[in-house]
Amino acid sequence: MTSRHVYVLAHTGRDEARAVAREFCTRLMAEDVIVRMSADEAGDLALDDERLQVVASGPAGVDGSELAVVIGGDGTILRAAELTRGTDTPLLGVNLGHVGFLAEAESDDLDVTLDAVVHRRYTYDERLTVDVAVYRDKELVARTWALNEASVEKSTPERMLEVIVEIDGRPLSRWGCDGVVCATPTGSTAYNFSAGGPIVWPQVEALLMVPLSAHALFARPLVVAPSSVLAIEVLSRSEGAGVLWADGRRTVDLPPGARIEVRRGQHPVRLARLHEAPFTDRLVAKFDLPVEGWRGAAERRKKRREADDA
């Protein structure tokens, strides 16, 4: 029988995460599933089992695993996405953070999560990413990517960026601003949401652009086609330099005159799903939205009964 391999990544700097990860790995290995883990994290969890496989801490260590289970908040999941992107391995998040929009399971549902992993009762969505290129004097100087968003921001609080934005090779507007966020539908509930951008359902393929504190009459959030190319030029007369953030994890310094191009990524990220719950329900649960008094489902059932009795 072919061996099964599951990669596990945890936020081992937190006591709760270490405890949950240790229990999850121990129980998973008891089901004859080989757990893959980096040497540092295996040491932090003090695991000692013949079914533990210590691997390199990079995409090569994940590749070939049937699933990557991440125990932590959205930041830990974004770190794991750096490993699974470009592989066939779906990523399953177990939330230990606050909102945890990228996570599919909660730590207090560990039994359910473990059962789903052992019996392969999960599906996955392919989430759109963005590829980002940075140019200076028409020369490519940096490349990166993001699952949630790429944001161009001022590098010092007292300074303002002056940028001109472009969509599909045509100039749109010039802003003096704190920055510009370019987000995916997955990232629409992250920085984009905090900046006043729209929430976009994950099934929608689109790119989003949201200015940050722009001094302009036209500075509205934009939703464009997934095939569009978004460009931001930091004008040479900007008061200071800027910085590009990718998922809040990777940075590129931006001098005046830099040009940033954002387009649909070549490699999506696979997010595992245990439930078929509508995205609306996820929004209500994660943001604790008030829905008391809703009678939609009850009214429809009543009308169906009345129609059947007629």
Residue pairs with C-beta under 8 A, 6 or more apart in sequence:
3 34
4 32
4 33
4 34
4 66
5 33
5 34
5 35
5 36
5 53
5 64
5 65
5 66
6 28
6 33
6 34
6 35
6 36
6 65
6 66
6 67
6 68
6 69
6 117
7 35
7 36
7 37
7 55
7 61
7 62
7 65
7 67
7 68
7 69
7 83
7 89
8 21
8 24
8 25
8 28
8 35
8 36
8 37
8 41
8 68
8 69
8 70
8 71
9 37
9 38
9 41
9 68
9 69
9 70
9 71
9 72
9 76
9 79
9 80
9 83
10 17
10 18
10 20
10 21
10 41
10 45
10 70
10 71
10 72
10 76
11 17
11 71
11 72
11 73
11 75
11 76
11 96
12 18
12 21
12 40
12 41
12 44
12 45
14 72
14 96
16 96
16 107
17 71
17 72
17 76
17 96
18 44
18 45
20 71
20 94
20 96
20 107
20 110
21 41
21 45
21 71
22 45
22 46
22 47
23 110
24 69
24 71
24 94
24 110
24 113
24 114
25 35
25 37
25 45
25 47
25 52
26 47
26 49
27 114
28 35
28 114
28 117
28 118
29 35
29 49
29 51
29 52
31 118
32 51
33 51
33 117
33 118
34 51
34 52
34 53
35 47
35 49
35 51
35 52
35 53
36 53
36 54
36 55
36 61
36 62
36 65
37 45
37 47
37 52
37 53
37 54
37 55
38 54
38 55
38 56
38 57
38 61
39 54
39 57
40 57
42 52
42 54
55 61
55 62
58 83
59 82
59 83
59 84
59 85
59 86
59 87
61 83
62 68
62 83
62 84
62 87
62 89
63 87
63 89
64 89
65 89
66 89
66 120
67 89
67 90
67 91
67 92
67 117
67 122
67 272
68 80
68 83
68 84
68 89
68 90
68 91
68 92
69 92
69 94
69 113
69 117
70 76
70 77
70 80
70 91
70 92
70 93
70 94
70 103
71 94
71 96
71 107
72 93
72 94
72 96
72 97
73 95
73 96
73 97
73 98
73 100
73 103
74 93
74 97
74 99
74 100
74 101
74 102
74 103
74 190
75 97
75 248
75 249
76 93
76 96
76 97
77 91
77 93
77 102
77 103
78 102
78 147
78 148
78 247
78 248
78 249
79 249
80 91
80 93
81 91
81 147
81 247
81 269
82 249
84 90
84 91
84 269
84 270
85 129
85 145
85 147
85 267
85 268
85 269
86 267
88 270
89 270
90 122
90 124
90 270
90 271
90 272
91 269
91 270
91 271
91 272
92 104
92 105
92 113
92 117
92 122
92 271
92 272
92 274
93 100
93 102
93 103
93 104
93 105
93 271
94 103
94 104
94 105
94 106
94 107
94 110
94 113
95 103
95 105
95 106
95 107
96 107
97 103
99 189
99 286
99 287
100 106
100 286
101 189
101 190
101 282
101 286
102 186
102 271
104 271
104 272
104 273
104 274
104 275
105 112
105 113
105 274
112 274
113 274
115 121
116 122
116 274
121 274
122 272
122 273
122 274
123 272
123 273
124 270
124 271
124 272
124 273
125 202
125 270
125 271
125 273
126 268
126 269
126 270
127 147
127 184
127 185
127 186
127 202
127 268
127 269
127 270
127 271
128 184
128 185
128 186
128 205
128 226
128 264
128 265
128 268
129 145
129 146
129 147
129 184
129 264
129 265
129 267
129 268
129 269
130 145
130 146
130 149
130 150
130 182
130 184
130 207
130 262
130 263
130 264
130 265
131 143
131 144
131 145
131 262
131 263
131 264
131 265
131 266
132 143
132 144
132 145
132 146
132 150
132 182
132 244
132 246
132 260
132 261
132 262
133 140
133 142
133 143
133 260
133 261
134 140
134 141
134 142
134 143
134 144
134 244
134 252
134 254
134 258
134 259
134 260
134 261
135 141
135 258
135 259
135 260
135 261
136 255
136 257
136 258
136 259
137 257
142 244
142 252
144 150
144 244
144 246
144 250
144 252
145 246
145 265
145 267
146 184
146 187
146 246
146 247
146 265
147 184
147 186
147 187
147 247
147 269
148 183
148 184
148 186
148 187
148 190
148 191
148 192
148 247
148 248
149 181
149 182
149 183
149 184
149 187
149 190
149 191
149 192
149 246
149 247
150 181
150 182
150 244
150 245
150 246
150 247
150 260
150 262
151 179
151 180
151 181
151 182
151 191
151 212
151 244
151 245
152 161
152 163
152 179
152 180
152 182
152 232
152 234
152 242
152 243
152 244
152 254
152 260
153 161
153 178
153 179
153 212
153 242
153 243
153 244
153 245
154 160
154 161
154 178
154 179
154 240
154 242
154 243
155 240
155 241
155 242
155 243
155 253
155 254
156 240
159 238
159 239
159 240
160 176
160 177
160 178
160 215
160 238
160 239
160 240
161 176
161 177
161 178
161 179
161 234
161 238
161 239
161 240
161 242
162 174
162 175
162 176
162 177
162 234
162 235
162 237
162 238
162 239
163 174
163 175
163 177
163 180
163 232
163 233
163 234
163 235
163 238
164 171
164 173
164 174
164 175
164 232
164 233
164 235
165 171
165 172
165 173
165 174
165 175
165 180
165 209
165 211
165 230
165 231
165 232
165 233
166 172
166 230
166 231
166 232
166 233
167 209
167 222
167 224
167 228
167 229
167 230
167 231
168 224
168 228
168 229
169 229
169 231
172 222
173 216
173 218
173 219
174 216
174 235
175 211
175 214
175 215
175 216
175 219
176 214
176 215
176 216
177 211
177 212
177 213
177 214
177 215
177 216
177 219
178 212
178 213
178 214
179 211
179 212
179 242
180 209
180 210
180 211
180 212
180 232
181 191
181 192
181 195
181 197
181 208
181 209
181 210
181 211
181 212
182 207
182 208
182 209
182 230
182 232
182 262
183 190
183 191
183 192
183 197
183 207
183 208
183 209
183 210
184 207
184 208
185 200
185 201
185 202
185 203
185 204
185 205
185 206
185 208
186 202
186 271
187 208
187 247
188 197
188 198
188 199
188 200
188 208
189 199
189 283
189 286
191 248
192 198
192 208
192 210
192 221
193 199
195 210
195 212
195 221
196 210
196 221
197 208
197 210
197 221
198 208
198 221
198 223
199 283
200 206
200 208
200 223
201 279
202 279
203 279
205 226
206 223
206 224
206 225
206 226
207 223
207 224
207 225
207 226
207 228
207 230
207 262
207 263
207 264
208 221
208 222
208 223
208 224
209 221
209 222
209 224
209 230
210 221
210 222
211 219
211 221
224 230
226 264
227 264
228 263
229 261
229 262
229 263
230 261
230 262
230 263
231 259
231 260
231 261
231 262
232 259
232 260
232 262
233 257
233 258
233 259
233 260
234 241
234 242
234 254
234 255
234 256
234 257
234 258
234 259
234 260
235 256
235 257
236 256
236 257
237 256
238 256
240 256
241 253
241 254
241 255
241 256
242 253
242 254
242 258
243 251
243 252
243 253
243 254
244 251
244 252
244 253
244 254
244 260
245 251
246 252
254 260
283 289
284 291
